[in-house]
Amino acid sequence: MTKSLVTELSQYKIRINTINPGPVQSDLLGSPNKHDPNFWKDKIPEGFIAEPSDLDGLILYLASNSASKYVTGATFAIDGGISWGGKS
């Protein structure tokens, strides 16, 4: 979808990028103590579950026309390394 939207919207100077977050502490994820408190932490190489504010830097970067004006069609994983296979 990201790639298709880039093709359609770049003529209007609209940049399209995707952020793929890993586990982020929220009501949707549930309490960190629900079931096994270490379920996600044991799988994330960085060793912790992200807070929503951990996404702020990338969001600000992508929203900045001066910092990321040539970035479009990109997909960014912010997942503590879990997409690379996680901990073994």
PyMOL Python script that loads the backbone (N, CA, C, O; Angstrom):
from pymol import cmd

cmd.read_pdbstr("""\
ATOM      1  N   MET A   1       0.821  -1.181   0.000  1.00  0.00           N
ATOM      2  CA  MET A   1       0.000   0.000   0.000  1.00  0.00           C
ATOM      3  C   MET A   1       0.877   1.262   0.000  1.00  0.00           C
ATOM      4  O   MET A   1       0.594   2.227  -0.709  1.00  0.00           O
ATOM      5  N   THR A   2       1.944   1.234   0.807  1.00  0.00           N
ATOM      6  CA  THR A   2       2.847   2.389   0.857  1.00  0.00           C
ATOM      7  C   THR A   2       3.399   2.701  -0.526  1.00  0.00           C
ATOM      8  O   THR A   2       3.372   3.851  -0.966  1.00  0.00           O
ATOM      9  N   LYS A   3       3.895   1.686  -1.205  1.00  0.00           N
ATOM     10  CA  LYS A   3       4.488   1.888  -2.536  1.00  0.00           C
ATOM     11  C   LYS A   3       3.449   2.403  -3.536  1.00  0.00           C
ATOM     12  O   LYS A   3       3.754   3.273  -4.352  1.00  0.00           O
ATOM     13  N   SER A   4       2.238   1.877  -3.478  1.00  0.00           N
ATOM     14  CA  SER A   4       1.190   2.335  -4.389  1.00  0.00           C
ATOM     15  C   SER A   4       0.837   3.798  -4.142  1.00  0.00           C
ATOM     16  O   SER A   4       0.651   4.568  -5.085  1.00  0.00           O
ATOM     17  N   LEU A   5       0.745   4.177  -2.865  1.00  0.00           N
ATOM     18  CA  LEU A   5       0.405   5.561  -2.544  1.00  0.00           C
ATOM     19  C   LEU A   5       1.513   6.525  -2.951  1.00  0.00           C
ATOM     20  O   LEU A   5       1.231   7.662  -3.330  1.00  0.00           O
ATOM     21  N   VAL A   6       2.762   6.089  -2.878  1.00  0.00           N
ATOM     22  CA  VAL A   6       3.870   6.939  -3.329  1.00  0.00           C
ATOM     23  C   VAL A   6       3.679   7.280  -4.799  1.00  0.00           C
ATOM     24  O   VAL A   6       3.819   8.437  -5.196  1.00  0.00           O
ATOM     25  N   THR A   7       3.363   6.279  -5.603  1.00  0.00           N
ATOM     26  CA  THR A   7       3.166   6.494  -7.033  1.00  0.00           C
ATOM     27  C   THR A   7       2.020   7.462  -7.298  1.00  0.00           C
ATOM     28  O   THR A   7       2.112   8.324  -8.172  1.00  0.00           O
ATOM     29  N   GLU A   8       0.949   7.312  -6.544  1.00  0.00           N
ATOM     30  CA  GLU A   8      -0.229   8.150  -6.763  1.00  0.00           C
ATOM     31  C   GLU A   8      -0.086   9.574  -6.222  1.00  0.00           C
ATOM     32  O   GLU A   8      -0.597  10.515  -6.828  1.00  0.00           O
ATOM     33  N   LEU A   9       0.599   9.741  -5.095  1.00  0.00           N
ATOM     34  CA  LEU A   9       0.568  11.030  -4.405  1.00  0.00           C
ATOM     35  C   LEU A   9       1.834  11.873  -4.523  1.00  0.00           C
ATOM     36  O   LEU A   9       1.825  13.044  -4.142  1.00  0.00           O
ATOM     37  N   SER A  10       2.915  11.310  -5.036  1.00  0.00           N
ATOM     38  CA  SER A  10       4.152  12.086  -5.131  1.00  0.00           C
ATOM     39  C   SER A  10       4.007  13.300  -6.049  1.00  0.00           C
ATOM     40  O   SER A  10       4.677  14.312  -5.842  1.00  0.00           O
ATOM     41  N   GLN A  11       3.160  13.213  -7.040  1.00  0.00           N
ATOM     42  CA  GLN A  11       2.945  14.358  -7.932  1.00  0.00           C
ATOM     43  C   GLN A  11       2.377  15.563  -7.179  1.00  0.00           C
ATOM     44  O   GLN A  11       2.492  16.699  -7.640  1.00  0.00           O
ATOM     45  N   TYR A  12       1.761  15.310  -6.014  1.00  0.00           N
ATOM     46  CA  TYR A  12       1.200  16.391  -5.194  1.00  0.00           C
ATOM     47  C   TYR A  12       2.136  16.782  -4.044  1.00  0.00           C
ATOM     48  O   TYR A  12       1.743  17.504  -3.128  1.00  0.00           O
ATOM     49  N   LYS A  13       3.377  16.294  -4.109  1.00  0.00           N
ATOM     50  CA  LYS A  13       4.392  16.569  -3.079  1.00  0.00           C
ATOM     51  C   LYS A  13       3.995  15.992  -1.718  1.00  0.00           C
ATOM     52  O   LYS A  13       4.335  16.549  -0.675  1.00  0.00           O
ATOM     53  N   ILE A  14       3.278  14.878  -1.743  1.00  0.00           N
ATOM     54  CA  ILE A  14       2.896  14.186  -0.511  1.00  0.00           C
ATOM     55  C   ILE A  14       3.806  12.969  -0.369  1.00  0.00           C
ATOM     56  O   ILE A  14       3.870  12.113  -1.252  1.00  0.00           O
ATOM     57  N   ARG A  15       4.504  12.913   0.756  1.00  0.00           N
ATOM     58  CA  ARG A  15       5.404  11.791   1.034  1.00  0.00           C
ATOM     59  C   ARG A  15       4.652  10.733   1.832  1.00  0.00           C
ATOM     60  O   ARG A  15       3.872  11.063   2.726  1.00  0.00           O
ATOM     61  N   ILE A  16       4.882   9.467   1.513  1.00  0.00           N
ATOM     62  CA  ILE A  16       4.231   8.348   2.185  1.00  0.00           C
ATOM     63  C   ILE A  16       5.308   7.432   2.759  1.00  0.00           C
ATOM     64  O   ILE A  16       6.177   6.946   2.036  1.00  0.00           O
ATOM     65  N   ASN A  17       5.239   7.208   4.054  1.00  0.00           N
ATOM     66  CA  ASN A  17       6.158   6.301   4.731  1.00  0.00           C
ATOM     67  C   ASN A  17       5.360   5.479   5.738  1.00  0.00           C
ATOM     68  O   ASN A  17       4.250   5.847   6.120  1.00  0.00           O
ATOM     69  N   THR A  18       5.940   4.371   6.155  1.00  0.00           N
ATOM     70  CA  THR A  18       5.264   3.471   7.087  1.00  0.00           C
ATOM     71  C   THR A  18       6.144   3.237   8.301  1.00  0.00           C
ATOM     72  O   THR A  18       7.354   3.050   8.179  1.00  0.00           O
ATOM     73  N   ILE A  19       5.523   3.249   9.475  1.00  0.00           N
ATOM     74  CA  ILE A  19       6.205   2.871  10.713  1.00  0.00           C
ATOM     75  C   ILE A  19       5.589   1.560  11.188  1.00  0.00           C
ATOM     76  O   ILE A  19       4.377   1.467  11.384  1.00  0.00           O
ATOM     77  N   ASN A  20       6.430   0.555  11.369  1.00  0.00           N
ATOM     78  CA  ASN A  20       5.991  -0.747  11.879  1.00  0.00           C
ATOM     79  C   ASN A  20       6.525  -0.907  13.299  1.00  0.00           C
ATOM     80  O   ASN A  20       7.658  -1.347  13.490  1.00  0.00           O
ATOM     81  N   PRO A  21       5.720  -0.553  14.291  1.00  0.00           N
ATOM     82  CA  PRO A  21       6.207  -0.703  15.664  1.00  0.00           C
ATOM     83  C   PRO A  21       6.112  -2.154  16.128  1.00  0.00           C
ATOM     84  O   PRO A  21       5.243  -2.910  15.692  1.00  0.00           O
ATOM     85  N   GLY A  22       7.011  -2.516  17.006  1.00  0.00           N
ATOM     86  CA  GLY A  22       6.900  -3.796  17.688  1.00  0.00           C
ATOM     87  C   GLY A  22       5.953  -3.620  18.861  1.00  0.00           C
ATOM     88  O   GLY A  22       5.100  -2.733  18.837  1.00  0.00           O
ATOM     89  N   PRO A  23       6.089  -4.446  19.883  1.00  0.00           N
ATOM     90  CA  PRO A  23       5.219  -4.302  21.047  1.00  0.00           C
ATOM     91  C   PRO A  23       5.409  -2.937  21.709  1.00  0.00           C
ATOM     92  O   PRO A  23       6.528  -2.540  22.036  1.00  0.00           O
ATOM     93  N   VAL A  24       4.310  -2.237  21.897  1.00  0.00           N
ATOM     94  CA  VAL A  24       4.312  -0.928  22.553  1.00  0.00           C
ATOM     95  C   VAL A  24       3.337  -1.018  23.718  1.00  0.00           C
ATOM     96  O   VAL A  24       2.201  -1.465  23.557  1.00  0.00           O
ATOM     97  N   GLN A  25       3.786  -0.592  24.885  1.00  0.00           N
ATOM     98  CA  GLN A  25       2.932  -0.663  26.066  1.00  0.00           C
ATOM     99  C   GLN A  25       1.685   0.184  25.864  1.00  0.00           C
ATOM    100  O   GLN A  25       1.771   1.399  25.690  1.00  0.00           O
ATOM    101  N   SER A  26       0.527  -0.462  25.889  1.00  0.00           N
ATOM    102  CA  SER A  26      -0.748   0.221  25.703  1.00  0.00           C
ATOM    103  C   SER A  26      -1.855  -0.686  26.214  1.00  0.00           C
ATOM    104  O   SER A  26      -1.609  -1.830  26.598  1.00  0.00           O
ATOM    105  N   ASP A  27      -3.067  -0.169  26.216  1.00  0.00           N
ATOM    106  CA  ASP A  27      -4.208  -0.985  26.619  1.00  0.00           C
ATOM    107  C   ASP A  27      -4.402  -2.168  25.682  1.00  0.00           C
ATOM    108  O   ASP A  27      -4.881  -3.220  26.106  1.00  0.00           O
ATOM    109  N   LEU A  28      -4.038  -2.010  24.417  1.00  0.00           N
ATOM    110  CA  LEU A  28      -4.181  -3.110  23.462  1.00  0.00           C
ATOM    111  C   LEU A  28      -3.219  -4.252  23.773  1.00  0.00           C
ATOM    112  O   LEU A  28      -3.555  -5.421  23.587  1.00  0.00           O
ATOM    113  N   LEU A  29      -2.018  -3.909  24.248  1.00  0.00           N
ATOM    114  CA  LEU A  29      -1.040  -4.938  24.584  1.00  0.00           C
ATOM    115  C   LEU A  29      -1.416  -5.622  25.885  1.00  0.00           C
ATOM    116  O   LEU A  29      -1.094  -6.791  26.092  1.00  0.00           O
ATOM    117  N   GLY A  30      -2.092  -4.902  26.755  1.00  0.00           N
ATOM    118  CA  GLY A  30      -2.460  -5.451  28.052  1.00  0.00           C
ATOM    119  C   GLY A  30      -1.399  -5.137  29.081  1.00  0.00           C
ATOM    120  O   GLY A  30      -0.337  -4.603  28.761  1.00  0.00           O
ATOM    121  N   SER A  31      -1.689  -5.460  30.269  1.00  0.00           N
ATOM    122  CA  SER A  31      -0.754  -5.233  31.370  1.00  0.00           C
ATOM    123  C   SER A  31       0.504  -6.051  31.142  1.00  0.00           C
ATOM    124  O   SER A  31       0.423  -7.184  30.667  1.00  0.00           O
ATOM    125  N   PRO A  32       1.666  -5.501  31.471  1.00  0.00           N
ATOM    126  CA  PRO A  32       2.885  -6.299  31.322  1.00  0.00           C
ATOM    127  C   PRO A  32       2.862  -7.537  32.221  1.00  0.00           C
ATOM    128  O   PRO A  32       3.614  -8.482  31.983  1.00  0.00           O
ATOM    129  N   ASN A  33       2.012  -7.542  33.248  1.00  0.00           N
ATOM    130  CA  ASN A  33       1.919  -8.692  34.141  1.00  0.00           C
ATOM    131  C   ASN A  33       0.836  -9.677  33.737  1.00  0.00           C
ATOM    132  O   ASN A  33       0.644 -10.695  34.402  1.00  0.00           O
ATOM    133  N   LYS A  34       0.118  -9.380  32.641  1.00  0.00           N
ATOM    134  CA  LYS A  34      -0.923 -10.297  32.168  1.00  0.00           C
ATOM    135  C   LYS A  34      -0.257 -11.567  31.650  1.00  0.00           C
ATOM    136  O   LYS A  34       0.680 -11.499  30.854  1.00  0.00           O
ATOM    137  N   HIS A  35      -0.723 -12.687  32.083  1.00  0.00           N
ATOM    138  CA  HIS A  35      -0.156 -13.991  31.732  1.00  0.00           C
ATOM    139  C   HIS A  35       1.276 -14.068  32.241  1.00  0.00           C
ATOM    140  O   HIS A  35       1.487 -14.211  33.445  1.00  0.00           O
ATOM    141  N   ASP A  36       2.241 -13.978  31.380  1.00  0.00           N
ATOM    142  CA  ASP A  36       3.647 -14.059  31.773  1.00  0.00           C
ATOM    143  C   ASP A  36       4.279 -12.682  31.630  1.00  0.00           C
ATOM    144  O   ASP A  36       4.316 -12.142  30.525  1.00  0.00           O
ATOM    145  N   PRO A  37       4.778 -12.099  32.721  1.00  0.00           N
ATOM    146  CA  PRO A  37       5.322 -10.738  32.651  1.00  0.00           C
ATOM    147  C   PRO A  37       6.514 -10.604  31.720  1.00  0.00           C
ATOM    148  O   PRO A  37       6.832  -9.496  31.288  1.00  0.00           O
ATOM    149  N   ASN A  38       7.172 -11.691  31.406  1.00  0.00           N
ATOM    150  CA  ASN A  38       8.359 -11.613  30.555  1.00  0.00           C
ATOM    151  C   ASN A  38       8.106 -12.095  29.132  1.00  0.00           C
ATOM    152  O   ASN A  38       9.053 -12.274  28.365  1.00  0.00           O
ATOM    153  N   PHE A  39       6.828 -12.311  28.763  1.00  0.00           N
ATOM    154  CA  PHE A  39       6.516 -12.849  27.441  1.00  0.00           C
ATOM    155  C   PHE A  39       7.180 -12.041  26.328  1.00  0.00           C
ATOM    156  O   PHE A  39       7.898 -12.610  25.506  1.00  0.00           O
ATOM    157  N   TRP A  40       6.956 -10.733  26.284  1.00  0.00           N
ATOM    158  CA  TRP A  40       7.556  -9.910  25.229  1.00  0.00           C
ATOM    159  C   TRP A  40       9.000  -9.591  25.536  1.00  0.00           C
ATOM    160  O   TRP A  40       9.848  -9.649  24.645  1.00  0.00           O
ATOM    161  N   LYS A  41       9.298  -9.254  26.778  1.00  0.00           N
ATOM    162  CA  LYS A  41      10.671  -8.854  27.122  1.00  0.00           C
ATOM    163  C   LYS A  41      11.683  -9.942  26.792  1.00  0.00           C
ATOM    164  O   LYS A  41      12.811  -9.644  26.397  1.00  0.00           O
ATOM    165  N   ASP A  42      11.287 -11.201  26.951  1.00  0.00           N
ATOM    166  CA  ASP A  42      12.197 -12.309  26.659  1.00  0.00           C
ATOM    167  C   ASP A  42      12.426 -12.498  25.167  1.00  0.00           C
ATOM    168  O   ASP A  42      13.350 -13.211  24.775  1.00  0.00           O
ATOM    169  N   LYS A  43      11.613 -11.880  24.335  1.00  0.00           N
ATOM    170  CA  LYS A  43      11.738 -12.026  22.880  1.00  0.00           C
ATOM    171  C   LYS A  43      12.393 -10.820  22.205  1.00  0.00           C
ATOM    172  O   LYS A  43      12.810 -10.912  21.050  1.00  0.00           O
ATOM    173  N   ILE A  44      12.487  -9.707  22.905  1.00  0.00           N
ATOM    174  CA  ILE A  44      12.998  -8.460  22.327  1.00  0.00           C
ATOM    175  C   ILE A  44      14.483  -8.303  22.674  1.00  0.00           C
ATOM    176  O   ILE A  44      14.829  -8.229  23.853  1.00  0.00           O
ATOM    177  N   PRO A  45      15.370  -8.252  21.666  1.00  0.00           N
ATOM    178  CA  PRO A  45      16.790  -8.103  21.951  1.00  0.00           C
ATOM    179  C   PRO A  45      17.133  -6.899  22.839  1.00  0.00           C
ATOM    180  O   PRO A  45      18.051  -6.985  23.655  1.00  0.00           O
ATOM    181  N   GLU A  46      16.420  -5.795  22.696  1.00  0.00           N
ATOM    182  CA  GLU A  46      16.695  -4.624  23.546  1.00  0.00           C
ATOM    183  C   GLU A  46      16.269  -4.857  24.993  1.00  0.00           C
ATOM    184  O   GLU A  46      16.725  -4.147  25.890  1.00  0.00           O
ATOM    185  N   GLY A  47      15.400  -5.843  25.233  1.00  0.00           N
ATOM    186  CA  GLY A  47      15.064  -6.239  26.588  1.00  0.00           C
ATOM    187  C   GLY A  47      13.943  -5.467  27.266  1.00  0.00           C
ATOM    188  O   GLY A  47      13.734  -5.618  28.469  1.00  0.00           O
ATOM    189  N   PHE A  48      13.219  -4.644  26.518  1.00  0.00           N
ATOM    190  CA  PHE A  48      12.097  -3.928  27.133  1.00  0.00           C
ATOM    191  C   PHE A  48      11.012  -3.673  26.106  1.00  0.00           C
ATOM    192  O   PHE A  48      11.256  -3.677  24.899  1.00  0.00           O
ATOM    193  N   ILE A  49       9.800  -3.451  26.615  1.00  0.00           N
ATOM    194  CA  ILE A  49       8.655  -3.103  25.775  1.00  0.00           C
ATOM    195  C   ILE A  49       8.650  -1.589  25.618  1.00  0.00           C
ATOM    196  O   ILE A  49       8.796  -0.860  26.600  1.00  0.00           O
ATOM    197  N   ALA A  50       8.484  -1.116  24.395  1.00  0.00           N
ATOM    198  CA  ALA A  50       8.522   0.324  24.122  1.00  0.00           C
ATOM    199  C   ALA A  50       7.334   1.045  24.761  1.00  0.00           C
ATOM    200  O   ALA A  50       6.250   0.482  24.919  1.00  0.00           O
ATOM    201  N   GLU A  51       7.567   2.274  25.112  1.00  0.00           N
ATOM    202  CA  GLU A  51       6.504   3.195  25.507  1.00  0.00           C
ATOM    203  C   GLU A  51       6.099   3.959  24.242  1.00  0.00           C
ATOM    204  O   GLU A  51       6.911   4.082  23.325  1.00  0.00           O
ATOM    205  N   PRO A  52       4.886   4.466  24.168  1.00  0.00           N
ATOM    206  CA  PRO A  52       4.488   5.241  22.987  1.00  0.00           C
ATOM    207  C   PRO A  52       5.468   6.364  22.650  1.00  0.00           C
ATOM    208  O   PRO A  52       5.692   6.659  21.476  1.00  0.00           O
ATOM    209  N   SER A  53       6.047   6.984  23.659  1.00  0.00           N
ATOM    210  CA  SER A  53       6.983   8.092  23.414  1.00  0.00           C
ATOM    211  C   SER A  53       8.272   7.637  22.733  1.00  0.00           C
ATOM    212  O   SER A  53       9.005   8.467  22.196  1.00  0.00           O
ATOM    213  N   ASP A  54       8.562   6.332  22.745  1.00  0.00           N
ATOM    214  CA  ASP A  54       9.755   5.830  22.066  1.00  0.00           C
ATOM    215  C   ASP A  54       9.644   5.941  20.548  1.00  0.00           C
ATOM    216  O   ASP A  54      10.646   5.800  19.847  1.00  0.00           O
ATOM    217  N   LEU A  55       8.452   6.190  20.034  1.00  0.00           N
ATOM    218  CA  LEU A  55       8.247   6.369  18.599  1.00  0.00           C
ATOM    219  C   LEU A  55       8.380   7.831  18.173  1.00  0.00           C
ATOM    220  O   LEU A  55       8.448   8.133  16.982  1.00  0.00           O
ATOM    221  N   ASP A  56       8.416   8.733  19.151  1.00  0.00           N
ATOM    222  CA  ASP A  56       8.385  10.173  18.869  1.00  0.00           C
ATOM    223  C   ASP A  56       9.480  10.651  17.926  1.00  0.00           C
ATOM    224  O   ASP A  56       9.214  11.444  17.022  1.00  0.00           O
ATOM    225  N   GLY A  57      10.695  10.186  18.121  1.00  0.00           N
ATOM    226  CA  GLY A  57      11.816  10.672  17.318  1.00  0.00           C
ATOM    227  C   GLY A  57      11.624  10.422  15.828  1.00  0.00           C
ATOM    228  O   GLY A  57      11.840  11.315  15.009  1.00  0.00           O
ATOM    229  N   LEU A  58      11.218   9.207  15.483  1.00  0.00           N
ATOM    230  CA  LEU A  58      11.005   8.893  14.071  1.00  0.00           C
ATOM    231  C   LEU A  58       9.817   9.655  13.511  1.00  0.00           C
ATOM    232  O   LEU A  58       9.856  10.120  12.372  1.00  0.00           O
ATOM    233  N   ILE A  59       8.765   9.787  14.300  1.00  0.00           N
ATOM    234  CA  ILE A  59       7.591  10.539  13.837  1.00  0.00           C
ATOM    235  C   ILE A  59       7.969  11.988  13.565  1.00  0.00           C
ATOM    236  O   ILE A  59       7.568  12.552  12.548  1.00  0.00           O
ATOM    237  N   LEU A  60       8.736  12.593  14.461  1.00  0.00           N
ATOM    238  CA  LEU A  60       9.169  13.983  14.258  1.00  0.00           C
ATOM    239  C   LEU A  60      10.082  14.106  13.045  1.00  0.00           C
ATOM    240  O   LEU A  60       9.977  15.065  12.279  1.00  0.00           O
ATOM    241  N   TYR A  61      10.969  13.146  12.870  1.00  0.00           N
ATOM    242  CA  TYR A  61      11.852  13.151  11.705  1.00  0.00           C
ATOM    243  C   TYR A  61      11.045  13.111  10.406  1.00  0.00           C
ATOM    244  O   TYR A  61      11.285  13.902   9.493  1.00  0.00           O
ATOM    245  N   LEU A  62      10.094  12.191  10.331  1.00  0.00           N
ATOM    246  CA  LEU A  62       9.296  12.063   9.113  1.00  0.00           C
ATOM    247  C   LEU A  62       8.387  13.260   8.884  1.00  0.00           C
ATOM    248  O   LEU A  62       8.067  13.582   7.740  1.00  0.00           O
ATOM    249  N   ALA A  63       7.968  13.919   9.947  1.00  0.00           N
ATOM    250  CA  ALA A  63       7.100  15.093   9.813  1.00  0.00           C
ATOM    251  C   ALA A  63       7.874  16.347   9.420  1.00  0.00           C
ATOM    252  O   ALA A  63       7.280  17.343   9.007  1.00  0.00           O
ATOM    253  N   SER A  64       9.190  16.300   9.548  1.00  0.00           N
ATOM    254  CA  SER A  64      10.014  17.469   9.245  1.00  0.00           C
ATOM    255  C   SER A  64      10.349  17.526   7.758  1.00  0.00           C
ATOM    256  O   SER A  64      11.009  16.630   7.232  1.00  0.00           O
ATOM    257  N   ASN A  65       9.903  18.559   7.095  1.00  0.00           N
ATOM    258  CA  ASN A  65      10.213  18.718   5.677  1.00  0.00           C
ATOM    259  C   ASN A  65      11.689  18.977   5.432  1.00  0.00           C
ATOM    260  O   ASN A  65      12.208  18.622   4.374  1.00  0.00           O
ATOM    261  N   SER A  66      12.372  19.588   6.387  1.00  0.00           N
ATOM    262  CA  SER A  66      13.795  19.843   6.165  1.00  0.00           C
ATOM    263  C   SER A  66      14.643  18.602   6.437  1.00  0.00           C
ATOM    264  O   SER A  66      15.672  18.415   5.787  1.00  0.00           O
ATOM    265  N   ALA A  67      14.242  17.758   7.374  1.00  0.00           N
ATOM    266  CA  ALA A  67      15.042  16.585   7.714  1.00  0.00           C
ATOM    267  C   ALA A  67      14.785  15.398   6.793  1.00  0.00           C
ATOM    268  O   ALA A  67      15.701  14.627   6.507  1.00  0.00           O
ATOM    269  N   SER A  68      13.558  15.246   6.331  1.00  0.00           N
ATOM    270  CA  SER A  68      13.228  14.027   5.578  1.00  0.00           C
ATOM    271  C   SER A  68      12.530  14.307   4.252  1.00  0.00           C
ATOM    272  O   SER A  68      11.729  13.496   3.789  1.00  0.00           O
ATOM    273  N   LYS A  69      12.824  15.438   3.648  1.00  0.00           N
ATOM    274  CA  LYS A  69      12.076  15.811   2.440  1.00  0.00           C
ATOM    275  C   LYS A  69      12.301  14.870   1.256  1.00  0.00           C
ATOM    276  O   LYS A  69      11.510  14.874   0.312  1.00  0.00           O
ATOM    277  N   TYR A  70      13.365  14.065   1.289  1.00  0.00           N
ATOM    278  CA  TYR A  70      13.640  13.153   0.187  1.00  0.00           C
ATOM    279  C   TYR A  70      13.320  11.703   0.560  1.00  0.00           C
ATOM    280  O   TYR A  70      13.663  10.780  -0.179  1.00  0.00           O
ATOM    281  N   VAL A  71      12.665  11.503   1.705  1.00  0.00           N
ATOM    282  CA  VAL A  71      12.316  10.166   2.181  1.00  0.00           C
ATOM    283  C   VAL A  71      10.857   9.896   1.847  1.00  0.00           C
ATOM    284  O   VAL A  71       9.958  10.553   2.370  1.00  0.00           O
ATOM    285  N   THR A  72      10.633   8.932   0.979  1.00  0.00           N
ATOM    286  CA  THR A  72       9.270   8.518   0.659  1.00  0.00           C
ATOM    287  C   THR A  72       9.289   7.067   0.215  1.00  0.00           C
ATOM    288  O   THR A  72      10.243   6.607  -0.413  1.00  0.00           O
ATOM    289  N   GLY A  73       8.237   6.362   0.546  1.00  0.00           N
ATOM    290  CA  GLY A  73       8.150   4.946   0.203  1.00  0.00           C
ATOM    291  C   GLY A  73       8.948   4.051   1.131  1.00  0.00           C
ATOM    292  O   GLY A  73       9.185   2.884   0.819  1.00  0.00           O
ATOM    293  N   ALA A  74       9.362   4.584   2.262  1.00  0.00           N
ATOM    294  CA  ALA A  74      10.185   3.821   3.194  1.00  0.00           C
ATOM    295  C   ALA A  74       9.331   3.176   4.283  1.00  0.00           C
ATOM    296  O   ALA A  74       8.278   3.687   4.664  1.00  0.00           O
ATOM    297  N   THR A  75       9.817   2.046   4.767  1.00  0.00           N
ATOM    298  CA  THR A  75       9.189   1.363   5.891  1.00  0.00           C
ATOM    299  C   THR A  75      10.218   1.268   7.011  1.00  0.00           C
ATOM    300  O   THR A  75      11.332   0.788   6.805  1.00  0.00           O
ATOM    301  N   PHE A  76       9.838   1.726   8.182  1.00  0.00           N
ATOM    302  CA  PHE A  76      10.728   1.758   9.336  1.00  0.00           C
ATOM    303  C   PHE A  76      10.196   0.830  10.420  1.00  0.00           C
ATOM    304  O   PHE A  76       9.037   0.940  10.821  1.00  0.00           O
ATOM    305  N   ALA A  77      11.035  -0.080  10.893  1.00  0.00           N
ATOM    306  CA  ALA A  77      10.678  -0.945  12.020  1.00  0.00           C
ATOM    307  C   ALA A  77      11.259  -0.337  13.288  1.00  0.00           C
ATOM    308  O   ALA A  77      12.461  -0.087  13.378  1.00  0.00           O
ATOM    309  N   ILE A  78      10.393  -0.103  14.263  1.00  0.00           N
ATOM    310  CA  ILE A  78      10.835   0.317  15.598  1.00  0.00           C
ATOM    311  C   ILE A  78      10.346  -0.777  16.534  1.00  0.00           C
ATOM    312  O   ILE A  78       9.240  -0.708  17.070  1.00  0.00           O
ATOM    313  N   ASP A  79      11.188  -1.788  16.721  1.00  0.00           N
ATOM    314  CA  ASP A  79      10.710  -2.974  17.424  1.00  0.00           C
ATOM    315  C   ASP A  79      11.747  -3.596  18.349  1.00  0.00           C
ATOM    316  O   ASP A  79      11.593  -4.741  18.773  1.00  0.00           O
ATOM    317  N   GLY A  80      12.789  -2.859  18.661  1.00  0.00           N
ATOM    318  CA  GLY A  80      13.797  -3.389  19.574  1.00  0.00           C
ATOM    319  C   GLY A  80      14.564  -4.572  19.030  1.00  0.00           C
ATOM    320  O   GLY A  80      15.232  -5.278  19.786  1.00  0.00           O
ATOM    321  N   GLY A  81      14.479  -4.802  17.728  1.00  0.00           N
ATOM    322  CA  GLY A  81      15.209  -5.902  17.085  1.00  0.00           C
ATOM    323  C   GLY A  81      14.419  -7.189  16.928  1.00  0.00           C
ATOM    324  O   GLY A  81      14.952  -8.182  16.432  1.00  0.00           O
ATOM    325  N   ILE A  82      13.155  -7.191  17.343  1.00  0.00           N
ATOM    326  CA  ILE A  82      12.372  -8.429  17.281  1.00  0.00           C
ATOM    327  C   ILE A  82      12.147  -8.897  15.833  1.00  0.00           C
ATOM    328  O   ILE A  82      12.023 -10.097  15.591  1.00  0.00           O
ATOM    329  N   SER A  83      12.094  -7.972  14.877  1.00  0.00           N
ATOM    330  CA  SER A  83      11.866  -8.369  13.479  1.00  0.00           C
ATOM    331  C   SER A  83      13.078  -9.077  12.884  1.00  0.00           C
ATOM    332  O   SER A  83      12.971  -9.692  11.823  1.00  0.00           O
ATOM    333  N   TRP A  84      14.212  -9.002  13.542  1.00  0.00           N
ATOM    334  CA  TRP A  84      15.409  -9.695  13.066  1.00  0.00           C
ATOM    335  C   TRP A  84      15.540 -11.076  13.690  1.00  0.00           C
ATOM    336  O   TRP A  84      16.600 -11.698  13.623  1.00  0.00           O
ATOM    337  N   GLY A  85      14.467 -11.548  14.293  1.00  0.00           N
ATOM    338  CA  GLY A  85      14.469 -12.894  14.837  1.00  0.00           C
ATOM    339  C   GLY A  85      14.331 -12.941  16.353  1.00  0.00           C
ATOM    340  O   GLY A  85      14.099 -14.003  16.930  1.00  0.00           O
ATOM    341  N   GLY A  86      14.473 -11.804  16.983  1.00  0.00           N
ATOM    342  CA  GLY A  86      14.335 -11.773  18.432  1.00  0.00           C
ATOM    343  C   GLY A  86      15.459 -12.515  19.135  1.00  0.00           C
ATOM    344  O   GLY A  86      16.478 -12.848  18.529  1.00  0.00           O
ATOM    345  N   LYS A  87      15.264 -12.764  20.394  1.00  0.00           N
ATOM    346  CA  LYS A  87      16.259 -13.490  21.176  1.00  0.00           C
ATOM    347  C   LYS A  87      16.092 -14.972  20.952  1.00  0.00           C
ATOM    348  O   LYS A  87      14.983 -15.473  20.770  1.00  0.00           O
ATOM    349  N   SER A  88      17.225 -15.671  20.967  1.00  0.00           N
ATOM    350  CA  SER A  88      17.125 -17.125  20.825  1.00  0.00           C
ATOM    351  C   SER A  88      17.172 -17.806  22.167  1.00  0.00           C
ATOM    352  O   SER A  88      17.100 -19.033  22.240  1.00  0.00           O
TER     353      SER A  88
END
""", "prot")
cmd.dss("prot")
cmd.show_as("cartoon", "prot")
cmd.util.cbc("prot")
cmd.orient("prot")
